[in-house]
Amino acid sequence: MVKILVDLSDEEDKIVEVYKVVNRLKTKQEAIKEMVKYFQVSITPKKMNKNEEYYKKSLKFSEESK
C-alpha cells in the first residue's frame, strides 16, 4: 500500500467533492482512487542504456502485461 499526500487547489477539491457525491462515495480518498482508474500510464526511463539486457526484458514484460 502506498500513501500519497495530495495538495489540491480549491477548484480541484471541488471537482473531487462533486465526483464523490455523484458516485455516492464516503470519502474523497475513495473518490480519488476511483478517478485514478480512468488513466493509463506508460513509464519509460530516460537515462538507461537501451542495449542492456535488463532494459530489453522490461520492455518485453511491459508488452506482455497489456
C-alpha positions, 0 to 999 in steps of 0.5 A: 500500500502506498500513501500519497499526500495530495495538495489540491487547489480549491477548484480541484477539491471541488471537482473531487467533492462533486465526483464523490457525491455523484458516485455516492462515495464516503470519502474523497480518498475513495473518490480519488482512487476511483478517478485514478482508474480512468488513466493509463500510464506508460513509464519509460526511463530516460537515462538507461542504456537501451542495449542492456539486457535488463532494459530489453526484458522490461520492455518485453514484460511491459508488452506482455502485461497489456 
